[in-house]
Each structure stands twice: as structure tokens, then as C-alpha cells.
Amino acid sequence: MGVAQEQSVRLWSGRSRGQNPSSTHMNKQSKENLILAVQKEGRLTEETLSFLWKAGLKFENYKNKLFITCRNFPLTILFVRINDIPDYITSQTADLGITGQNLLCEKRPIVSKLLNLRYGFCSLVIAVPKDSQIKKLQDLKNKKIATSYPESLINFLSKKRIKADIKIINGSVEIAPSIGLSDAVADLVSSGSTLASHDLKVLTKIYDSESVLISGKNISKRKMKSLLLKQLLGRFKSVLSAENYKCIYLELPENRYRKLKKIIPGIKIESAVSIGKNRLFISAVIKEDFIWNSLDKLKAIGSGSIYLQPLEKIINI
């Protein structure tokens, strides 16, 4: 079985040019801020920035910057390579990080996972060429598998009692079978289009992944940082809560209100407004899945058109 090559970790991509976020480039005030490390360029970047904006954080364009400071919250955002984010946390260069669950599975850093952020969904899979003679897991025995996730793959194969030759590749893993470097690959997939474009098919899934918020183990021991973290988590949780709910608006006959309460438990009379002709206009906030499962019942009690509106945040007080 292949042995993973040891690589030195550069905690800041610009350190050799004197660009260290923990040096004089960040003033005293920004050092007192919470420091959040995020991916500078890549799969999670745009969704991460969108999530931060939804949480009400205001900051300037990050392009070509090593870090930025929010205008309305004591938070400094570092832009770094995603593979380095766990190391920023363990070295205490950053207090928090947004990264993929896959990196936690692969690197097993000593960090705390605070929240699943519900974006950046993908899976680590083993894939083989469409015309491959490898049809089941046991067929991988003594075969060559190319991957950028050797620890995850080795751990998975060990549990299945399969010995294979692991080829460590950083980059376009999908091309390995076509150039004769491997018989299979283990790589992250989201839509599966990249695998299909290289004539590969999924043999099995190793694990699912999504974006997560992580912190150092000792952040709770720092009183000010712990207080700021609590406030920031409140913002993040309000965004996550809103994603599961929608505001629903509908009309129905007044004499069907009791039946509506059976369909949507907890709805209150205060949410109903009489609009004449013995009809009510109802507004309520309910889970989106519940809405779709209740459409036939709402139609059966005489509801007219139903309107749904997304929520930006839900703040529990």
C-alpha cells in the first residue's frame, strides 16, 4: 500500500513575501476581533461569502486581499488555501474556519466542529472507468487507486479488508485511469459531471461532506472571544433556520378555518384577516417540506392560490 508523502504546511501563502496576517499587517484592533479563515478561491468561496452576507456581515470586496475586516461586527476574515484552514485553527492564527467536512475526515485536526452550514454538498467516492472489469469492492484488491485523500481511502479500505496500491495525486485525479496511472480513483464529486466527462462511474461512496464551521478547542477559555462567538453563532443559526421555512399566504372560506388548524397545527387566529365575502386571508411561517406535503389537503378545504416567500433570517429571542 502506498505511503502518503509528508509535506510541510505553509500557514500563510504569502509568508515568504512578508505577508503574515498575524504580523503588523493587522492592527491591534483587528487582533482583538474574531478571526475567521475561509477559502480564497475555489468551490466554497462564493457560497461562503453569500452565507456571511446573509448573516448581516458587511465587508468590502475581498479580491486580491489577504484579509478584510467587517464594518458592523468585530470579525476579520482571512482568505487562504482551503487545505490550510485546519492548520490555521490549530496554530491559533485564526479562531474560526469554514471548510469542508472532507478535510476534517482526511486531516483529523484537533478542532471543534460548531455548525453544519448546509452548502457545499459533495461526496468522496471511488470511481472506475465505465468499461472497467472492476464491478464490486473486492475487485479493487491489489489494484492501483489514485486520490488526493489517501487517509480517508486507506481507512475505508482497511475496514473493508481490501489491500490496494494508493497513488497520491494533487490535482486532476480523474485523468489517472486514462493515462494508465491507476485502475480507479477516489475523489470528491458533487454533480458527477466531471466523472462522466472522463468516462468514469461511481463504484461506491466513502462519505458525504458539506461546509462546516470549526474553532479551536480553547476558544471558550478566552472570555471576549467566547462572547463574540456566541453572537456570531446566533447570526449563523438564524440564517440556517430560515432556510428550512417559508412564509405562506393563502385565502380560504371562513368556515374552513378549523379544518386549516388541523392541517397546519399551531396557526393562530391573529394570522387571519377577513377580506370580505366570508373569506379569510392567512399568513404563517411553516417548514417548506410541510407545505408541499399539505397542498392536496389545502386544496380540498377550498384554498385559493397559495403564495410562498423565502425568509432571510429567523431570530429566536
N, C-alpha and C positions, 0 to 999 in steps of 0.2 A: 504494500500500500504506500502511495506517495507520501512524502513528508512535507508538511507546509513550510515554506520558506519564511524565515524571520525577516521582518522589515522594520527599520526604525521609523518611528512616528514623529512627524514634524507637527508640533502643536499649533503652529501658525504658518500658513503657506507663504507669508511674506517675511518671515523672521530673518532670513538671510539678507534682506534689504532694509533691515531695521524697522520693520512694520510689526510691532508686537502690541496686541490690543491691551495688554496689562501694563504697558510702559507709559511714558509721558504722552502718548497719543490720546489716552483717555484722561480727562481731567479728574480732579478729586471728587467732584460732584457725581460724575458718571460712575466712578468706582463704588460709590455708595448705593447706586442703583442695583436692581436685579439685573443680571447679565444672562441673556438668552442666546444660545448658539443655534443657528439654523443653516440650512443648506444654501450655499451661494448660487449655484447653478445646477439644475437637474430636475428629476422627476417630481420632487416635493416642493420646489421653490415657490411656484405661483400659487399653489393651493395653501401653502403655509402663510404667505403674505395675505391672501384673501381671508384666511381664518383670523389672523391678527387684526385686520381691519374690521371684520365683523364684530370682534370683541371691543370695538371702540377705541383701539390704539391708533394714534395719529403720528405718522412719521413721514419724512421726505423720501424721495426716490432713492433707492439703495444702489443703483447702478454704479459700478466702479468704486464702491466704498467698502472699506473693511468693517466698519461698524456705523450705526446710526443710533440716535437717542430719541425716544418718543417725546412728543411735545406735551402730552397730557397725562403721563404716568412715568414714574421713576424706573424706566426699563431701557437698557441698552441692548441692541440686537447686533450680534456678531455674525458675519457671513463667512462661512468656512466650508471645507470639503465635508460631505456628509459622513464619510468613513471616520473622520477625526472627532466628530461630536462627542461620542462617549469618553474619549480621552480628555477633552476639554473639561468635562464634568469631574472625572476622577482626579484631574490635576488641580481642580478648583479655579481654573482660568475662567470658567463660566459656572453660574449657579444652576441654570436650566438648559435643556436642549430639546429640540424637536427633531426626531429621527425616525427611522423605520424599525418596527419590531424585529425585522430580519437581522439588523445589526446587533441587537441585544442577544438574539439567539446565537449569532455567529461569534461575537467577541466576548460575551458573558462578562461585561464590565460590572464593577461594584457600584451600581447606581440604583435609585428607586424609580419605579415607573409610577407616575402620578395619574395620568389620564390616557385613555384611548381617544384619539381625536377624530376618528370616523372619516378619514380620507386617505388617499394614497394606498388603496387596497391592491394587494398583489399576492402571489403565492410562489413559494420556492418549489419547483417541480423537477423531476427527472424526465428528460425527453430523448427520443431516439429518432433516427431517420424513418420516414414513412415506409420505406421498403426494407427496414431492418429485420433480421431474424430474431431480434430480442423482443419477445412477446409478453414476458412476465418478469417480475423482480428477480427471481432466481437465475434468469438468463444473464444477469449482469455479472455473475461470478467470473472473476479474473478478466473482466472487460475494462477498457480504459474510459474514464469519465472525466470530462473537462468541467471545471467550475471555478467561480470566484468565491464560493462559500464552502471551503474544504472542511471546516469543523462541523458545520451543520450536516454535510453529506456523510462524513465519517461516522458521526454519531448515529445517523439514521441507518446506515448500512450495518453498523455494529449491532444495533437492536434486531435487525433482520437476519443477522449471522451471514452476511454476504461480504466476501473479500473482493476488492476491486483495486485497480491502479488509478489513483487520483492524480489528475493533471491540473495544476493550479494555473489559471489564466486570469489576468486582469484586463478586461476589455470585452471584445465581441466574442463571447463564448459560443454563440450559435454557429459560427463558421467552422468550429473544430472538427466535426464529423466529415464535412465536405472536403477538407484538406488532409484527411487521414490522420489527424492528431488524436482523435478519440472515437469510441463507438457510441457514446451517449454524452449528454450534457446535463448539468444541474444548474438551473438559472431561475431568476425571478421572471414571472410573467404576469401581465395584467389582462390585456385583451386576448393575448395569444397570437396576435397578428405577426409579431416578429418570428415566432417559431414557424408559423405557416409559410412565411416568405423564404425560410431556409429549408423547407420540406421536412420539418420535424413535427412529431406528435408527442403528446404527453403520455408517459408510461405510468407515472404515479405522482402524487403530491406529497411533499415533505411537511410543509406547514403553510398556514396563511399569515399574512403580515398586513399591517396598516401603520399609519403615523402615530407616534406616541410622544407624550411629554415626559421627560425624565429630569431628575435632580440628583444632586449629591446626597450622600447618606447623612451628612451633618448639617444640612441647611436649617433644620428645626432648632439647632442649638444657637443660631445667630438670631437674636430677638427681632431686629429691624427687618432683616431679610425674610424671616419667617412670617412677619406681619404683611409685608408686601406680597409674598407668595400667596397668602390666603386671599388677598384682594384680587390678585390676578386669576387665581383658580375660580373665583366667583364669576369673573367675566367669561372665562372659557366655558364653564359649566352652563351658563345662561345661553350661550350660542349652541352648545350641544343639545340642550333641552329643546330649544326652538326648532331644531332640525327634525324632531320627531312629531311635531304638532303643526296643525294648520288652523286658521280661523275659518269657520264655516258660516255661511249666510244662506238662509232659505226662507221660503214662505210656506204656510200651510193653514188649513181651516182651524179656527179657534177650538172647535170641538174635538180636534185630534191632538191637542196639546198633551193630554195624559198619556196617549199612546207614544208620543215623541219621548216623554220622560222614560218610558220603558226601553226605548231604543238607545237613547243617549242618557244613561244614568248620571245624576248629578247636575243636569241642566236646571237652571233656576228661572223662575218666572220673571225676574228682573231683566233677563236677557231677551224677553219677548216684548215687542212693540205692536200695538194694534194699528193696522193700516187701512181699516175700513172693510166693508163687505164681509164682515165676520172672518177676516183673515189676520194672521199674525206674521210679523217679520222677526225671525230668530237669528241671533248671533251667538256663537260659542267657540271655545278653543278645545279641540279634541285631537287625539292621536290620528295621524294620517291613515295608518292601516285600518283603524276602526271605521273611518269614513267609507273606504272602499268596500269593506265587508258589510256595510249597512245600507248601501244605495238602494237595493231592492225593497228593503223594509220601509225606507223613507218614501219611496215612490208609492208603495202600497197604501200609505196613510194620506196621500194627496199632496205631497210636497211638490212645489213647482220647481223652477230652475234652482240648482244648488251652485253657490259660488265659493271657491276656496282661495284663501290668501295666505302666502307664506309669512312666517313670523321671523323677525330678525333676532330677537332675544326673549327669553323668559327669565325674569328676575324674581327669585323667591325671597321674600322679606320675613 
